[in-house]
């Protein structure tokens, strides 16, 4: 069984600092708590099998309609 990577408060602060956020802001604890909730809610996506599926094109250039 593969170990699940941890995302502790120290890792969060490092990532926030690299993203240019003020890690000394009093809101960082609230943001960390919110981040933990979001990451936990995304864990269920690991249960879906996407084998054999290709992603849709995110960008589809406009077709030339002159012709």
N, C-alpha and C positions, 0 to 999 in steps of 0.2 A: 504494500500500500504506500503510495506516495505521500510525503509529508506536505501539509498545506502551509504555504508561506504565511508568516504572521505580519500583521500591519499594526504594530504597536504605536504608542504615542510618539516615541522618538522617531520612528520612520515617517510618521505623518508630518512632524515638524520639519524634518529634513526635506521632504517633498514640497511642503508649503514654502519653505525658504527658497528652494530652487525655482519655484514658480513665481517668486517675487512678492509673496505675501508677508505681511508684518507678523512674524511669529510671536511677538510680544503683545499683540492685541488681546484684550480680554475675551474676544469672540472666538479665539482659536479652540478653546475647550468645547464650545458649542458646535463648532464646525467639525471637530474630531468626532464628537458623538453622532452627529448627523452622518458623517462619512462611514462610521461603523455600521449604522442601520442600513445604509444603501448597499454597502458591500455584502452584508449578511443577506439582504433580499435578493442579491444577484446570484447567490450560490446555487439556487435552484436551476439556473440555466445550464449548469454542468451536467444535469441529468438528460438533457436533450441530445439526441444523436443527429448530427448534421452530415454524416458520412454520405457521400454521393451527391451532395447539393453544392452548387456553385452560387456565390453571391450575385445578386442582381447588379447591373451596372448602376453606379451611383450618379454617373453623368452621361447623358445621352445628347450629343451635339444636335442642333437643329438641322433638319434635312433641307436641302436646296429645293425650293418649290418653283423655281423658274422654268423648269423644263419639261 
